[in-house]
Amino acid sequence: MENRPSARERAQPKKVHVIGCGAIAREILAICEANGLDHIDLHCLPAIWHNTPEKITPGLREAIARARDEGFERIFIAYADCGTGGELDRLCEEEGVTRIPGPHCYSFFAGNADFAKRWDDDLSAFFLTDFLARQFEAFVIEPLGLDRHPELRDMYFGHYRKLVYLSQVEDKALQEKARRAAERLGLEYEYRFTGYGDLTRSLIDA
């Protein structure tokens, strides 16, 4: 006799393997917990690829292949374009998967529509998220060599006018870290609470 799924099994959504950037792992887990997305199976790639976007598409190609070898049928890419210059979209088309809409995490956290509306005013902005506020030294200062050569600051940041902190959670300690980061870079400081923006809907719809 054929084994048929139980009513409970039929009611549960099929597992979705989410391959995401390690820089948004905390936010993905928070959204899953808040929305009961127990069917999401999260695998994160190195957050430091935030600084080396040429590694993202090849890394995702390998991760997709592994996920399919493990039997996952539904796969979602928790990246925006993230500096891949359209390569990620070409990969998604080839593999038949979808990704978070938008050019980068700053945009989808702010809400892609709202980010686009503010673009003229934000053209000279350097952005931080919660992750980058926490990891400012490791992901901004050290990769640029500013810990060893602070005199290079103006060469890197002279064309910026302000640092905009797009926060996902309201945390006074992170706000202070972001404010100090702006001072260190010689930029005006602006704080905007965004929450999780378009990331929530993307994961719910995955």
DRENPA-694881 format. One line per field, with one value per residue: chain; y, z, x of N, C-alpha, C, O in turn; residue in one letter; residue number from 0. Coordinates in Angstrom, 3 decimals, padded with zeros to 6 digits, always signed. Atoms other than C-alpha are relative to their C-alpha. Layout:
<recs>
unit: [A_...]
nc2: [Y_...]
nc3: [Z_...]
nc1: [X_...]
cac2: [Y_...]
cac3: [Z_...]
cac1: [X_...]
cc2: [Y_...]
cc3: [Z_...]
cc1: [X_...]
oc2: [Y_...]
oc3: [Z_...]
oc1: [X_...]
code: [A_...]
pos: [NUM_...]
</recs>
This chain:
<recs>
unit: [A_A_A_A_A_A_A_A_A_A_A_A_A_A_A_A_A_A_A_A_A_A_A_A_A_A_A_A_A_A_A_A_A_A_A_A_A_A_A_A_A_A_A_A_A_A_A_A_A_A_A_A_A_A_A_A_A_A_A_A_A_A_A_A_A_A_A_A_A_A_A_A_A_A_A_A_A_A_A_A_A_A_A_A_A_A_A_A_A_A_A_A_A_A_A_A_A_A_A_A_A_A_A_A_A_A_A_A_A_A_A_A_A_A_A_A_A_A_A_A_A_A_A_A_A_A_A_A_A_A_A_A_A_A_A_A_A_A_A_A_A_A_A_A_A_A_A_A_A_A_A_A_A_A_A_A_A_A_A_A_A_A_A_A_A_A_A_A_A_A_A_A_A_A_A_A_A_A_A_A_A_A_A_A_A_A_A_A_A_A_A_A_A_A_A_A_A_A_A_A_A_A_A_A_A_A]
nc2: [-001.202_-001.228_-000.833_-001.373_-000.905_-000.298_-001.351_-000.952_-000.146_-000.775_-001.390_-000.651_-000.374_+000.748_-000.678_-000.921_-000.180_-001.391_-000.227_-001.427_-000.694_+000.057_-001.322_-000.190_+001.232_-000.333_-000.549_+001.094_+000.839_-000.757_-000.015_+001.359_+000.229_-000.863_+000.334_+001.431_+000.587_+001.173_+000.801_-000.545_+000.604_-001.080_+000.222_-001.302_-000.116_-000.941_-001.408_-000.837_-000.167_-001.349_-000.826_+000.622_+000.502_+000.925_+001.367_+000.353_+000.857_+001.357_+000.639_+000.376_+001.106_+001.204_+000.247_+000.504_+001.382_+000.823_+000.095_+000.931_+001.327_+000.390_+000.282_-001.162_-000.378_-001.440_-000.739_-001.454_-000.696_-001.164_-001.055_-000.891_+000.096_-000.045_-000.310_+001.031_-000.551_+000.776_+001.411_+000.779_+000.194_+001.005_+001.293_+000.337_+000.416_+001.314_+001.020_+000.009_-000.419_-001.434_-000.677_-001.206_-001.113_-001.194_-000.047_+000.331_+000.121_-001.316_-000.290_+000.799_-000.317_-001.265_+000.143_-000.399_-001.182_-001.167_-000.262_-000.650_-001.370_-000.825_+000.168_-001.270_-000.562_+000.958_+000.298_-000.136_+000.651_+001.295_+000.653_+001.097_+000.772_+000.486_+000.844_-000.814_-000.783_+000.917_+000.489_-001.122_+000.160_+001.168_-000.027_-001.298_-000.586_+000.890_+000.295_-001.181_-000.331_-001.255_+000.214_-000.170_-001.236_-000.871_-001.151_+000.337_-000.198_-000.952_+000.567_+000.924_-000.522_-001.424_-000.327_+000.216_-001.127_+000.453_+001.421_+000.284_+001.278_+000.622_+000.984_+001.009_-000.001_-001.240_+000.383_-001.205_+000.285_-000.003_-001.381_-000.675_+000.508_-000.621_-001.418_-000.074_+000.327_-001.217_-000.927_+000.509_-000.220_-001.425_-000.179_-000.284_+001.232_+000.025_+001.272_+000.360_+001.337_+000.600_+001.361_+000.963_-000.440_+000.969_+001.346_+000.808_+000.492_+000.907_+001.304_+000.572_+000.433_+000.883]
nc3: [+000.000_+000.125_-001.196_+000.269_-001.099_-000.954_+000.134_-000.557_+000.969_+001.148_-000.418_-000.206_+001.250_+000.321_-000.406_+000.926_-000.323_+000.229_+000.027_-000.261_-000.412_-001.437_-000.598_-000.363_-000.647_-001.215_+000.384_+000.554_-001.106_-000.761_+000.793_-000.033_-001.321_-000.194_+000.941_-000.001_+001.257_-000.399_+001.180_+000.646_-000.348_+000.351_+000.159_+000.300_+000.583_-000.804_-000.001_+000.531_+001.445_+000.135_+000.517_+001.203_+000.683_+001.085_-000.530_-000.365_+000.975_-000.006_-001.267_+000.034_+000.947_-000.713_-001.080_+000.617_+000.404_-001.211_-000.515_+000.852_-000.318_-001.284_+000.198_-000.090_+001.255_-000.048_-000.404_+000.087_-000.170_-000.879_+000.423_+001.080_+001.012_-000.856_+000.710_+000.971_+001.347_+000.781_+000.064_-000.867_+000.700_+001.041_-000.687_-000.446_+001.184_+000.420_-000.998_-000.300_-001.377_-000.137_-001.024_-000.571_+000.957_-000.388_+000.353_-001.138_-001.261_-000.460_+000.695_-000.431_-001.385_+000.005_+000.884_+001.296_+000.538_-000.781_+000.264_+001.309_-000.126_-000.723_+000.596_+000.304_-001.235_-000.584_+000.976_-000.644_-001.311_-000.295_-000.804_-000.921_-000.542_-001.337_+000.124_+000.255_-001.206_-000.913_+000.578_+000.737_+000.077_+000.807_+001.363_+000.655_-000.344_+000.269_+001.421_+000.694_-000.544_-000.742_-001.326_+000.154_+000.735_-000.138_+000.920_+001.238_-000.183_+000.942_+001.340_+000.118_-000.412_+000.256_+000.859_-000.753_-000.850_-001.246_-000.269_-000.337_-000.677_+000.204_-001.081_+000.021_-001.358_-000.693_-000.991_-000.315_+000.099_+001.420_+000.473_-000.432_+000.863_+001.317_-000.144_-000.077_+001.333_+000.805_-000.450_+000.434_+001.440_+000.264_+000.717_-000.762_-000.438_+000.118_-000.460_+000.492_-000.363_+001.144_-000.210_+000.976_+001.345_+000.966_-000.268_-000.604_+001.044_+000.878_-000.646_-000.112_+001.337_+000.603]
nc1: [+000.848_-000.798_-000.095_+000.448_-000.340_+001.063_+000.575_-000.968_-001.088_+000.498_+000.214_-001.290_-000.663_-001.217_-001.230_-000.653_-001.414_-000.388_-001.447_-000.054_-001.214_-000.192_+000.207_+001.406_+000.456_+000.742_+001.301_+000.795_+000.449_+000.994_+001.238_+000.557_+000.576_+001.165_+001.073_+000.251_-000.476_-000.779_-000.334_-001.200_-001.285_-000.933_-001.444_-000.589_-001.327_-000.799_+000.402_-001.078_+000.208_+000.552_-001.101_-000.560_+001.200_-000.307_+000.074_+001.372_+000.678_-000.558_+000.318_+001.411_+000.161_-000.403_+000.954_+001.226_-000.266_-000.016_+001.372_+000.749_-000.523_+000.574_+001.413_+000.885_+000.642_+000.276_-001.199_+000.148_-001.274_+000.143_-000.914_+000.410_-001.065_-001.199_-001.235_-000.381_+000.149_+000.957_-000.389_+000.880_+001.277_-000.214_-000.057_+001.352_+000.754_-000.512_+000.314_+001.425_+000.241_+000.242_-000.789_+000.611_-000.056_-000.728_-001.417_-000.860_+000.737_+000.443_+001.248_+001.149_+000.316_+000.725_+001.154_-000.555_+000.688_-000.399_-001.414_-000.091_+000.513_-000.966_-001.324_-000.653_-000.542_-000.942_-001.048_-001.318_+000.105_-000.610_+001.025_-000.234_+001.116_-000.360_-001.178_-001.193_-000.274_-000.692_-001.254_-000.583_-001.455_-000.380_+000.519_-000.258_-001.294_-001.137_-000.200_-000.509_-001.318_+000.049_-000.581_-001.452_-000.278_+001.176_-000.100_+000.706_+001.443_+000.594_-000.050_+001.113_+001.305_+000.111_+001.142_+001.240_+000.403_+000.617_+000.181_+001.394_+000.157_+001.302_+000.002_+001.041_+000.553_-000.326_-000.994_-000.776_-001.429_-000.353_+000.080_-001.219_-001.064_+000.155_-000.357_-001.468_-000.510_+000.126_-001.045_-001.301_-000.119_+000.147_+001.259_+001.215_+000.660_+001.453_+000.558_+001.337_+000.456_+000.701_+000.484_-000.526_+000.343_+000.541_-000.508_+001.064_+000.909_-000.759_-000.111_+001.345_+000.414_-001.008]
cac2: [+000.000_+003.441_+005.527_+008.800_+011.868_+012.599_+015.638_+017.283_+016.606_+017.994_+021.162_+021.824_+023.789_+021.998_+022.808_+025.813_+025.859_+029.492_+030.286_+033.641_+036.147_+035.673_+039.414_+039.035_+035.672_+037.219_+039.081_+036.003_+033.941_+036.707_+036.939_+033.157_+033.059_+035.983_+034.588_+030.878_+030.044_+026.674_+025.270_+027.409_+025.657_+028.325_+027.980_+031.071_+031.922_+034.028_+037.521_+038.864_+038.303_+041.578_+043.060_+040.682_+040.408_+038.518_+035.474_+035.544_+034.025_+031.133_+030.426_+030.380_+028.098_+025.557_+025.955_+025.402_+022.228_+020.910_+021.690_+019.780_+016.855_+016.854_+016.604_+020.155_+021.064_+024.601_+026.964_+030.701_+033.077_+035.541_+038.050_+041.160_+041.862_+042.840_+044.156_+041.144_+043.346_+041.173_+037.886_+036.748_+037.310_+035.264_+032.464_+032.596_+032.336_+029.398_+027.555_+028.417_+030.087_+033.531_+036.074_+039.072_+041.954_+044.989_+046.102_+045.516_+044.998_+048.740_+048.979_+046.021_+046.876_+050.433_+049.120_+049.194_+051.763_+054.110_+053.710_+054.687_+057.781_+059.005_+058.280_+061.872_+062.946_+059.786_+059.869_+060.918_+058.599_+055.734_+053.167_+050.925_+048.155_+046.538_+043.984_+046.615_+048.727_+045.686_+044.726_+048.170_+047.481_+044.056_+044.942_+048.591_+049.815_+046.769_+045.792_+049.364_+049.471_+052.486_+050.884_+051.028_+054.098_+056.489_+059.174_+057.304_+058.193_+061.187_+059.273_+056.641_+058.776_+062.310_+062.078_+061.044_+063.629_+061.550_+058.142_+056.785_+054.052_+051.906_+049.993_+046.756_+046.814_+049.836_+049.346_+052.295_+050.571_+050.010_+053.584_+054.772_+052.505_+053.941_+057.505_+056.870_+055.314_+058.507_+060.592_+058.373_+058.778_+062.518_+062.289_+063.678_+061.110_+060.182_+057.472_+055.712_+052.808_+050.503_+047.195_+044.312_+046.102_+043.971_+041.020_+039.866_+039.585_+037.952_+035.167_+034.676_+034.353_+032.147]
cac3: [+000.000_-000.906_+002.010_+002.006_+003.994_+007.127_+007.398_+009.578_+007.014_+004.217_+006.253_+006.837_+004.115_+002.330_+003.561_+001.894_+001.828_+002.198_+001.168_+002.659_+003.375_+006.826_+007.387_+007.628_+009.430_+012.715_+010.954_+009.018_+012.205_+013.997_+011.173_+011.099_+014.844_+014.808_+011.884_+012.666_+009.566_+010.887_+007.358_+006.505_+006.537_+006.636_+005.312_+005.331_+003.253_+004.655_+005.648_+004.576_+000.961_+001.553_+000.703_-002.173_-004.277_-007.044_-004.727_-004.232_-007.471_-007.653_-003.967_-004.477_-007.488_-005.345_-002.455_-004.758_-006.134_-002.612_-001.559_-004.530_-003.769_-000.259_-001.712_-001.362_-004.069_-002.941_-002.721_-002.038_-002.286_+000.608_-001.240_-003.210_-006.234_-003.717_-006.227_-008.561_-011.529_-012.622_-012.354_-009.485_-011.541_-014.376_-011.923_-010.503_-014.007_-014.887_-011.661_-011.496_-008.076_-006.782_-004.591_-002.418_-004.714_-004.681_-005.340_-001.805_+001.829_+002.538_-000.012_+001.079_+004.772_+004.085_+001.691_-001.963_-002.909_-000.059_-000.702_-004.346_-003.377_-001.116_-003.576_-004.631_-001.028_-000.145_-003.121_-000.849_+002.043_+003.514_+005.043_+008.066_+009.116_+012.565_+011.393_+010.092_+013.227_+015.268_+012.903_+011.838_+012.660_+010.985_+007.885_+007.229_+009.092_+008.839_+005.192_+004.111_+006.216_+008.196_+011.442_+010.101_+007.878_+009.240_+006.885_+004.054_+005.484_+003.258_+000.172_+000.856_+002.376_+001.153_-001.374_+001.290_+003.235_+005.870_+007.480_+007.579_+010.104_+008.945_+012.101_+012.256_+016.030_+018.302_+020.335_+022.112_+022.227_+018.460_+017.883_+019.887_+017.868_+014.637_+015.914_+016.780_+013.355_+011.726_+013.837_+012.928_+009.229_+009.563_+008.386_+009.540_+011.404_+010.569_+012.233_+010.621_+012.154_+009.323_+010.991_+008.556_+005.601_+002.531_+003.946_+005.963_+002.971_+000.887_+003.439_+003.984_+000.224_-000.357]
cac1: [+000.000_+001.299_+002.562_+000.670_+001.707_-000.277_-002.517_+000.130_+002.842_+000.658_+000.013_+003.715_+005.535_+008.356_+011.840_+013.451_+017.235_+018.280_+021.840_+022.666_+025.365_+026.833_+026.473_+022.683_+022.536_+021.380_+018.570_+017.429_+017.243_+015.325_+012.789_+012.355_+011.743_+009.307_+007.308_+007.388_+009.423_+010.524_+010.700_+013.735_+017.098_+019.811_+023.331_+025.545_+028.585_+031.464_+030.438_+033.832_+032.775_+030.953_+034.391_+035.183_+032.012_+033.819_+033.715_+029.952_+028.659_+031.170_+030.573_+026.827_+027.125_+028.977_+026.513_+023.532_+025.118_+025.739_+022.179_+020.785_+023.089_+021.613_+018.121_+016.816_+014.327_+013.502_+016.458_+016.427_+019.392_+019.571_+021.726_+020.906_+023.136_+025.835_+028.361_+028.288_+027.414_+024.499_+026.425_+024.221_+021.070_+022.531_+023.298_+019.779_+018.321_+020.561_+019.763_+016.068_+016.292_+015.348_+017.109_+016.283_+015.291_+017.532_+021.102_+022.484_+021.548_+021.360_+018.580_+016.484_+016.854_+015.704_+013.041_+014.020_+011.386_+012.313_+016.036_+015.549_+013.539_+016.338_+019.138_+019.818_+020.331_+022.270_+024.606_+027.490_+026.561_+028.566_+026.222_+026.403_+024.027_+023.903_+026.444_+028.857_+028.424_+029.459_+032.276_+033.482_+037.118_+037.247_+035.225_+036.119_+039.190_+041.468_+040.751_+041.499_+044.661_+043.451_+044.588_+048.138_+047.886_+045.221_+046.522_+044.753_+041.344_+040.724_+041.787_+039.130_+036.387_+037.017_+034.174_+031.639_+029.661_+027.878_+027.679_+024.141_+023.472_+020.541_+019.685_+017.724_+017.270_+017.210_+020.360_+021.985_+025.375_+025.370_+024.259_+027.250_+029.562_+028.142_+028.518_+032.162_+032.685_+031.398_+033.753_+036.676_+035.931_+035.367_+031.741_+028.411_+026.317_+022.732_+020.658_+017.690_+015.821_+014.723_+013.906_+014.301_+012.736_+012.061_+014.013_+011.009_+008.689_+011.410_+011.861_+008.134_+007.644_+010.708]
cc2: [+001.243_+000.785_+001.424_+000.893_+000.246_+001.410_+001.044_+000.238_+000.826_+001.472_+000.746_+000.357_-000.807_+000.828_+000.898_+000.181_+001.419_+000.098_+001.503_+000.520_-000.059_+001.323_+000.255_-001.247_+000.293_+000.490_-001.092_-000.871_+000.710_+000.024_-001.376_-000.270_+000.801_-000.411_-001.500_-000.696_-001.204_-000.848_+000.496_-000.657_+000.966_-000.487_+001.327_-000.124_+001.105_+001.454_+000.897_+000.135_+001.303_+000.923_-000.548_-000.607_-000.943_-001.460_-000.487_-000.973_-001.393_-000.760_-000.475_-001.169_-001.333_-000.360_-000.542_-001.465_-000.930_-000.206_-000.991_-001.432_-000.528_-000.208_+001.174_+000.360_+001.504_+000.713_+001.486_+000.643_+001.280_+000.972_+000.944_-000.136_+000.073_+000.172_-001.033_+000.461_-000.813_-001.475_-000.873_-000.242_-001.034_-001.397_-000.449_-000.493_-001.387_-001.112_-000.076_+000.317_+001.504_+000.547_+001.150_+001.117_+001.162_-000.076_-000.434_+000.008_+001.354_+000.322_-000.848_+000.185_+001.301_-000.133_+000.528_+001.263_+001.258_+000.356_+000.743_+001.450_+000.931_+000.094_+001.322_+000.596_-000.900_-000.331_+000.043_-000.641_-001.302_-000.677_-001.045_-000.692_-000.407_-000.822_+000.845_+000.929_-000.858_-000.306_+001.084_-000.140_-001.087_+000.124_+001.323_+000.453_-000.899_-000.341_+001.174_+000.436_+001.266_-000.150_+000.219_+001.329_+000.928_+001.197_-000.266_+000.278_+000.909_-000.519_-000.935_+000.672_+001.493_+000.384_-000.300_+001.228_-000.470_-001.519_-000.197_-001.398_-000.469_-001.141_-000.955_-000.165_+001.292_-000.336_+001.202_-000.234_+000.004_+001.411_+000.767_-000.467_+000.682_+001.479_+000.180_-000.328_+001.231_+001.009_-000.435_+000.239_+001.467_+000.338_+000.433_-001.326_+000.129_-001.402_-000.205_-001.422_-000.548_-001.280_-000.895_+000.300_-001.096_-001.424_-000.899_-000.605_-000.979_-001.396_-000.678_-000.581_-001.039_-001.400]
cc3: [+000.000_+001.301_-000.350_+001.178_+000.898_-000.231_+000.532_-000.972_-001.204_+000.351_+000.170_-001.338_-000.208_+000.394_-001.122_+000.474_-000.393_+000.085_+000.114_+000.337_+001.517_+000.702_+000.375_+000.682_+001.228_-000.336_-000.580_+001.109_+000.820_-000.725_+000.026_+001.336_+000.194_-000.849_-000.098_-001.270_+000.292_-001.186_-000.708_+000.584_-000.489_-000.078_-000.424_-000.561_+000.733_-000.146_-000.629_-001.510_-000.308_-000.627_-001.274_-000.822_-001.159_+000.469_+000.177_-000.985_-000.083_+001.281_+000.058_-000.949_+000.683_+001.082_-000.532_-000.397_+001.213_+000.545_-000.816_+000.230_+001.311_-000.077_+000.109_-001.383_-000.060_+000.592_-000.206_+000.335_+000.814_-000.213_-000.902_-001.083_+000.657_-000.764_-001.013_-001.435_-000.897_-000.101_+000.853_-000.661_-001.105_+000.606_+000.422_-001.177_-000.453_+000.945_+000.353_+001.457_+000.019_+001.142_+000.593_-001.032_+000.545_-000.326_+001.124_+001.280_+000.524_-000.605_+000.531_+001.480_+000.090_-000.682_-001.352_-000.565_+000.734_-000.258_-001.328_+000.065_+000.634_-000.714_-000.266_+001.245_+000.587_-000.912_+000.628_+001.386_+000.037_+000.999_+000.940_+000.294_+001.420_-000.057_-000.167_+001.169_+001.010_-000.482_-000.765_-000.157_-001.000_-001.453_-000.725_+000.271_-000.396_-001.485_-000.797_+000.522_+000.819_+001.431_-000.035_-000.645_+000.065_-000.934_-001.329_+000.076_-001.056_-001.432_-000.229_+000.189_-000.263_-000.849_+000.673_+000.856_+001.360_+000.110_+000.445_+000.609_-000.163_+001.007_-000.114_+001.361_+000.678_+001.201_+000.249_-000.148_-001.453_-000.577_+000.384_-000.833_-001.368_+000.046_+000.056_-001.350_-000.902_+000.373_-000.517_-001.488_-000.377_-000.740_+000.948_+000.326_-000.136_+000.367_-000.577_+000.458_-001.169_+000.357_-001.079_-001.428_-000.861_+000.245_+000.577_-001.057_-000.918_+000.602_+000.154_-001.338_-000.624_-000.282]
cc1: [+000.877_-000.013_-000.384_+000.359_-001.192_-000.529_+000.961_+001.139_-000.431_-000.132_+001.317_+000.639_+001.270_+001.222_+000.534_+001.442_+000.390_+001.514_+000.206_+001.381_+000.107_-000.228_-001.452_-000.564_-000.862_-001.410_-000.912_-000.567_-001.076_-001.339_-000.670_-000.672_-001.281_-001.193_-000.272_+000.446_+000.909_+000.437_+001.262_+001.245_+001.081_+001.431_+000.618_+001.408_+000.759_-000.427_+001.055_-000.091_-000.727_+001.052_+000.611_-001.143_+000.273_-000.049_-001.438_-000.631_+000.622_-000.324_-001.441_-000.239_+000.349_-001.015_-001.324_+000.172_-000.004_-001.406_-000.823_+000.484_-000.587_-001.508_-000.949_-000.546_-000.242_+001.207_-000.253_+001.334_-000.213_+001.158_-000.787_+001.083_+001.383_+001.308_+000.427_-000.191_-000.928_+000.339_-000.913_-001.357_+000.131_+000.069_-001.401_-000.851_+000.437_-000.467_-001.480_-000.309_-000.244_+000.850_-000.795_+000.059_+000.831_+001.474_+000.932_-000.824_-000.477_-001.361_-001.154_-000.309_-000.803_-001.354_+000.427_-000.637_+000.444_+001.452_+000.165_-000.470_+001.034_+001.351_+000.723_+000.657_+001.087_+001.173_+001.390_+000.012_+000.783_-000.914_+000.578_-001.323_+000.389_+001.282_+001.261_+000.323_+000.758_+001.424_+000.764_+001.512_+000.392_-000.405_+000.231_+001.437_+001.170_+000.162_+000.560_+001.375_+000.024_+000.497_+001.505_+000.360_-001.221_+000.025_-000.707_-001.501_-000.618_+000.035_-001.198_-001.359_-000.186_-001.199_-001.337_-000.297_-000.504_+000.049_-001.435_-000.069_-001.444_-000.118_-001.194_-000.665_+000.441_+000.882_+000.907_+001.506_+000.457_-000.062_+001.255_+001.192_-000.053_+000.389_+001.517_+000.644_-000.057_+001.081_+001.368_+000.223_-000.151_-001.280_-001.115_-000.683_-001.517_-000.493_-001.396_-000.330_-000.819_-000.736_+000.603_-000.427_-000.599_+000.481_-001.094_-000.898_+000.723_+000.083_-001.352_-000.437_+000.933_-000.556]
oc2: [+001.303_+000.966_+002.074_+000.453_+000.265_+002.211_+002.142_+001.374_+001.634_+002.331_+001.975_-000.473_-001.206_+002.056_+000.513_+000.600_+001.753_-000.239_+002.258_-000.239_+000.217_+001.352_+001.197_-001.403_-000.311_+000.130_-001.117_-001.221_+000.077_-000.130_-001.474_-000.841_+000.283_-000.146_-001.939_-001.632_-001.214_-001.713_-000.104_-000.712_+001.138_-001.169_+001.926_-000.984_+001.911_+001.975_+001.940_+001.030_+001.730_+001.853_+000.124_-001.830_-001.658_-002.374_-001.683_-002.016_-002.373_-001.956_-001.552_-002.050_-002.325_-001.533_-001.398_-002.281_-002.029_-001.306_-001.755_-002.369_-001.736_-000.579_+000.987_+000.475_+002.111_+000.439_+001.894_+000.211_+002.223_+001.261_+000.525_-001.103_-000.632_-000.443_-000.986_-000.266_-000.906_-002.261_-001.996_-001.328_-001.823_-002.355_-001.610_-001.442_-002.226_-002.210_-000.989_-000.263_+002.189_-000.202_+001.449_+001.391_+001.426_-001.158_-000.933_+000.374_+001.421_+000.895_-000.318_+000.008_+001.389_+000.687_+001.707_+002.110_+002.285_+001.534_+001.680_+002.314_+002.114_+000.752_+001.418_+001.120_-000.428_-001.230_-000.695_-000.215_-002.042_-000.082_-001.729_-000.054_-000.065_-000.658_+000.604_+001.280_-000.390_-000.388_+000.792_+000.106_-000.879_-000.435_+001.404_+000.629_-000.448_-000.297_+000.972_+001.357_+001.809_+000.841_+000.602_+001.886_+001.101_+001.808_+000.661_+000.119_+000.560_-000.166_-000.952_+000.333_+002.076_+001.517_-000.069_+001.941_+000.205_-002.233_+000.439_-002.390_+000.110_-002.207_-000.555_-000.487_+001.827_-000.790_+001.628_+000.656_+000.514_+001.781_+001.583_+000.339_+001.077_+001.998_+001.100_+000.225_+001.500_+001.635_+000.394_+000.466_+001.822_+001.259_+000.162_-002.309_+001.129_-002.410_+000.692_-002.363_+000.059_-001.673_-000.653_-000.411_-001.859_-002.358_-002.086_-001.815_-001.966_-002.388_-001.897_-001.626_-001.578_-002.260]
oc3: [+000.709_+001.916_-001.163_+002.327_+000.441_-000.953_-000.015_-001.155_-001.724_-000.515_+000.115_-002.246_+000.751_+000.307_-002.291_+001.605_-001.577_+001.103_-000.794_+000.614_+002.224_+001.908_+001.114_+000.777_+001.404_+000.332_-000.298_+001.084_+001.256_-000.104_+000.164_+001.377_+000.722_-000.486_-000.968_-001.729_-000.047_-001.049_-001.687_+001.799_-001.693_+000.818_-001.410_-000.148_+001.427_-001.252_-001.192_-002.082_-001.461_-001.359_-001.900_-000.904_-001.587_-000.354_+000.355_-000.571_-000.051_+001.240_+000.578_-000.663_+000.530_+001.257_+000.099_-000.183_+001.151_+000.958_-000.258_+000.214_+001.486_+000.912_+000.056_-002.352_-001.127_+001.718_-001.242_+001.256_+000.347_+000.696_-001.593_-001.063_+000.261_-000.420_-001.491_-002.369_-002.104_-000.572_+000.470_-000.537_-001.326_+000.033_+000.243_-001.039_-000.790_+000.501_+001.063_+002.045_-000.979_+001.967_+000.150_-001.559_+001.747_-000.595_+000.852_+001.273_+001.182_+000.054_+000.822_+001.884_+000.863_-000.465_-001.481_-001.134_+000.108_-000.348_-001.426_-000.596_+000.301_-000.222_-000.023_+001.177_+001.283_-000.617_+000.219_+002.264_-000.945_+002.021_+000.625_+000.326_+001.883_+000.774_+000.508_+001.382_+001.664_+000.314_-001.733_-001.235_-001.861_-002.327_-001.938_-000.663_-001.075_-001.982_-001.776_-000.019_+001.083_+002.085_+000.967_-000.384_-000.938_-001.195_-002.108_-000.911_-001.654_-002.242_-001.309_-000.500_+000.179_-000.773_+000.085_+001.283_+002.369_-000.889_+001.396_-000.035_+000.414_+000.804_-000.450_+001.447_+000.383_+002.238_-000.641_-000.581_-001.765_-001.429_-000.395_-001.181_-001.914_-000.883_-000.548_-001.703_-001.654_-000.497_-000.946_-001.928_-001.549_-001.556_+002.148_-000.399_+000.271_-000.097_-000.531_+000.158_-001.588_-000.349_-001.551_-002.355_-000.416_-000.381_+000.256_-001.060_-001.356_-000.108_+000.016_-001.390_-001.689_-000.788]
oc1: [+001.881_-001.064_+000.272_+000.334_-002.335_+000.065_+001.065_+001.574_+000.339_+000.035_+001.344_+000.669_+001.930_+001.218_+000.555_+001.688_+000.444_+002.119_-000.142_+002.310_-000.863_-000.472_-001.736_-001.781_-001.920_-002.379_-002.109_-001.747_-002.037_-002.391_-001.889_-001.762_-002.265_-002.339_-001.025_-000.208_+002.092_+001.302_+001.708_+001.437_+001.271_+001.930_+000.190_+002.186_+000.138_-000.571_+000.723_+000.532_-000.791_+000.712_+001.430_-001.263_-000.632_-000.103_-001.670_-001.137_-000.122_-000.612_-001.730_-001.050_-000.364_-001.346_-001.944_-000.724_-000.554_-001.773_-001.610_-000.314_-000.750_-002.141_-002.165_+000.205_-000.150_+001.621_-000.779_+002.028_-000.852_+001.936_-001.715_+001.845_+002.311_+002.317_+001.561_+000.147_-000.705_-000.484_-001.239_-001.922_-000.788_-000.448_-001.768_-001.622_-000.398_-000.803_-001.901_-001.222_-000.021_+001.374_-001.904_+001.137_+000.845_+001.998_+002.024_-002.000_-001.515_-002.229_-002.226_-001.458_-001.757_-002.246_+000.758_+000.052_+000.708_+001.799_+000.958_+000.106_+001.096_+002.268_+001.926_+001.769_+001.986_+001.961_+002.286_+000.762_+000.829_-001.257_+001.551_-002.375_+001.477_+002.174_+002.262_+001.483_+001.690_+002.359_+001.466_+002.052_+001.246_+000.259_+000.040_+002.219_+002.092_+001.287_+001.277_+001.988_+001.096_+000.823_+002.110_+001.426_-001.913_-001.011_-000.930_-002.219_-001.636_-000.822_-001.787_-002.322_-001.176_-001.673_-002.393_+000.611_-000.296_+000.144_-001.890_+000.271_-002.365_+000.463_-002.308_-001.850_+001.510_+000.399_+001.643_+002.239_+001.533_+000.746_+001.748_+002.055_+000.977_+001.008_+002.069_+001.686_+000.880_+001.688_+002.170_+001.350_-000.025_-001.300_-001.067_-000.535_-002.109_+000.042_-002.237_+000.405_-001.805_-001.665_+001.714_-000.040_-001.457_-000.019_-001.156_-001.123_+000.131_-000.083_-001.448_-001.084_+000.630_+000.164]
code: [M_E_N_R_P_S_A_R_E_R_A_Q_P_K_K_V_H_V_I_G_C_G_A_I_A_R_E_I_L_A_I_C_E_A_N_G_L_D_H_I_D_L_H_C_L_P_A_I_W_H_N_T_P_E_K_I_T_P_G_L_R_E_A_I_A_R_A_R_D_E_G_F_E_R_I_F_I_A_Y_A_D_C_G_T_G_G_E_L_D_R_L_C_E_E_E_G_V_T_R_I_P_G_P_H_C_Y_S_F_F_A_G_N_A_D_F_A_K_R_W_D_D_D_L_S_A_F_F_L_T_D_F_L_A_R_Q_F_E_A_F_V_I_E_P_L_G_L_D_R_H_P_E_L_R_D_M_Y_F_G_H_Y_R_K_L_V_Y_L_S_Q_V_E_D_K_A_L_Q_E_K_A_R_R_A_A_E_R_L_G_L_E_Y_E_Y_R_F_T_G_Y_G_D_L_T_R_S_L_I_D_A]
pos: [0_1_2_3_4_5_6_7_8_9_10_11_12_13_14_15_16_17_18_19_20_21_22_23_24_25_26_27_28_29_30_31_32_33_34_35_36_37_38_39_40_41_42_43_44_45_46_47_48_49_50_51_52_53_54_55_56_57_58_59_60_61_62_63_64_65_66_67_68_69_70_71_72_73_74_75_76_77_78_79_80_81_82_83_84_85_86_87_88_89_90_91_92_93_94_95_96_97_98_99_100_101_102_103_104_105_106_107_108_109_110_111_112_113_114_115_116_117_118_119_120_121_122_123_124_125_126_127_128_129_130_131_132_133_134_135_136_137_138_139_140_141_142_143_144_145_146_147_148_149_150_151_152_153_154_155_156_157_158_159_160_161_162_163_164_165_166_167_168_169_170_171_172_173_174_175_176_177_178_179_180_181_182_183_184_185_186_187_188_189_190_191_192_193_194_195_196_197_198_199_200_201_202_203_204_205]
</recs>
